[in-house]
Amino acid sequence: MGEPAVLAELCESADALIGQGPDSWDRDGVIPDEVVREFATRGALCAQVPSRYGGLGLSSADNGEFTAFVGSRCSSLRSLMTSQGMAAWTVQRLADREQRAELLPRLARGGEVAAVAFSESGAGSDLAAMTTRIEPDGDSVVVTGEKVWITAACYADLVVVFGRHGSGSAAVVVPTSAPGVTVERVPEPLGCVAAGHAVVRLDGVRLDAGSVLGGGEFPTSLLVTTALSYGRMSVAWGCVGILRACLAEVAAHAREREQFGSPLADHQLVARHVARLWTAEQTATRMCAHASACWDARSPDVVSATVLAKYVSSRNAAEGAASAVQVLASAGARHSHPVARAYRDAKLMEIIEGSSEICELILARHALGAAGGAVADRKEGHR
């Protein structure tokens, strides 16, 4: 069965599992465990894991379209996919052969859920300021620290924790059942309400030294770039889903709702909202498709393309969701209406996996470097 057929089947099964659930999940702040576990055992939480590890082996492009599909239905569930995918990608990139063989099948279809723990109260965008320690002690390591706003932690069996290790940094796989681990749900988050955001406290958690991926002592920048690259791609495609959901709601409402004797769609100022929303979705889709093409081709441009996709898509989603609420007015102002959820969820997308401001700094450095190289090439050509 080819990838398009796999993608179609995956979307169909996801649609059946999601059903009418997102409204009640958003109200209750919880996705039913049976839905989460079914997604996990079907390989849908990290569909890009290679088939040799039991995964579905989707390309970045197809996994992106699946992420957008789920994101159009429920950003909380898509957030779990982002976390699981980040954990699996981190294992793929940093773990040794034995660790990959042991962990990836569990994440791919083993029914286990994973979260990734970067941020701390004093280390949000500045991850070099992390204070969590992963300290060797004989054949063990002891993990101490506190991580905040960890998506999916309330559902997680495992948390990939980033912290200081020796003279560098490391990622360690921590079972949430281990003594010394406390998971405390974040009360009343603004968006992605059912995504299981939590504070994870690690009070002298003792683990086998083999829990440290690849032995540890990596440069912090390498660890951050590795995990965040996947996370940014996933969030970007999820924002495409938010835009598609908003566009569908706005188009239906503008066609059906009448004011002053004609459908809203005939009013020029409403039509402008529709045009801008469609443009935002199309632009985000193309940015994400380009980033995924770079990922699948292993292009050296993948980092800048991924940051650009995340930046453009998250900004477009936040602005597009605001336009959708404006067009639907009181019809879309109910807390659990799809565009109201999109409005709250999209704002978080401008913050997580590198805020819009951090993305701007990265893109500015890339642009200045590229411009400097072009100037040097022109000068060399004039000699």
Helices and strands as residue ranges (DSSP letters): H 3-18, H 21-28, H 33-41, G 44-46, G 51-53, H 60-73, H 75-94, H 97-108, E 114-117, G 127-129, E 133-137, E 140-150, E 158-165, E 168-175, E 181-185, E 198-208, G 209-211, G 213-215, H 220-256, E 258-259, E 262-263, G 264-266, H 268-296, H 302-328, G 329-332, H 338-349, H 356-381
